[in-house]
Amino acid sequence: MNEYSYEYKSFYIKPHKDHPHCYIVVTTGKGGKIPDCLSGMYTTRTLAKSEIDIYLDNKPIKENKNGETISTGGSK
């Protein structure tokens, strides 16, 4: 990314190319889909970070084939 991008919990928060006073959330890896709840524009990095935290806290817990639970959310 560039010096204006900010990495936060496996996402980048960066200025929108057409509206540099607003921020967007993108994935850190190649590809990957941004959830609908994170696809908007944010007026500050703090608001974007807050939405990422809410998304990760509410992300469901999955089970693998062995019946073990895998936390896909934040720090639960």
C-alpha positions as CSV (number, residue, x, y, z in Angstrom):
1,M,0.0,0.0,0.0
2,N,1.2,3.6,0.5
3,E,2.1,5.9,3.4
4,Y,-1.6,6.9,3.8
5,S,-2.9,3.4,4.3
6,Y,-3.3,2.0,7.8
7,E,-3.3,-1.8,8.5
8,Y,-5.8,-2.9,11.2
9,K,-6.8,-6.5,12.1
10,S,-6.3,-8.0,8.6
11,F,-7.8,-5.0,6.8
12,Y,-6.4,-1.9,5.3
13,I,-8.0,1.5,5.9
14,K,-7.1,3.9,3.1
15,P,-8.3,7.1,1.6
16,H,-10.9,6.8,-1.2
17,K,-9.3,7.6,-4.6
18,D,-12.1,10.0,-5.6
19,H,-12.9,11.4,-2.1
20,P,-9.6,11.6,-0.3
21,H,-11.2,13.1,2.8
22,C,-13.1,9.7,3.3
23,Y,-11.7,6.3,4.1
24,I,-12.5,2.8,2.8
25,V,-11.8,-0.7,4.1
26,V,-10.0,-3.2,1.9
27,T,-8.6,-6.7,2.6
28,T,-4.8,-7.1,3.2
29,G,-4.4,-10.1,0.9
30,K,-5.1,-10.4,-2.8
31,G,-8.7,-11.0,-3.6
32,G,-11.1,-11.5,-0.7
33,K,-14.5,-10.0,-0.4
34,I,-15.3,-7.1,1.9
35,P,-18.4,-7.7,3.9
36,D,-21.4,-5.5,3.1
37,C,-21.2,-3.9,6.6
38,L,-17.6,-2.6,5.8
39,S,-18.2,-1.6,2.2
40,G,-19.1,2.1,2.9
41,M,-17.0,5.2,3.3
42,Y,-15.9,6.5,6.7
43,T,-15.0,10.1,7.7
44,T,-12.3,9.0,10.1
45,R,-10.0,6.0,10.6
46,T,-11.4,5.7,14.1
47,L,-14.9,5.1,12.7
48,A,-13.6,2.5,10.3
49,K,-11.7,0.7,13.1
50,S,-14.8,0.7,15.2
51,E,-16.8,-0.9,12.4
52,I,-14.1,-3.5,11.9
53,D,-14.2,-4.3,15.6
54,I,-18.0,-4.7,15.6
55,Y,-17.8,-6.9,12.5
56,L,-15.1,-9.2,14.0
57,D,-16.9,-9.5,17.4
58,N,-20.2,-10.5,15.7
59,K,-18.6,-12.9,13.2
60,P,-20.0,-16.4,13.8
61,I,-17.9,-19.3,15.2
62,K,-17.3,-22.2,12.8
63,E,-16.7,-25.9,13.4
64,N,-14.2,-27.9,11.5
65,K,-14.7,-31.6,10.4
66,N,-13.3,-32.9,13.8
67,G,-16.0,-31.0,15.7
68,E,-13.5,-28.5,17.1
69,T,-14.7,-24.9,17.2
70,I,-12.7,-22.3,15.3
71,S,-13.1,-18.7,16.4
72,T,-13.4,-16.5,13.3
73,G,-14.1,-13.4,15.3
74,G,-12.1,-11.0,17.4
75,S,-10.8,-11.6,20.9
76,K,-13.5,-13.8,22.4
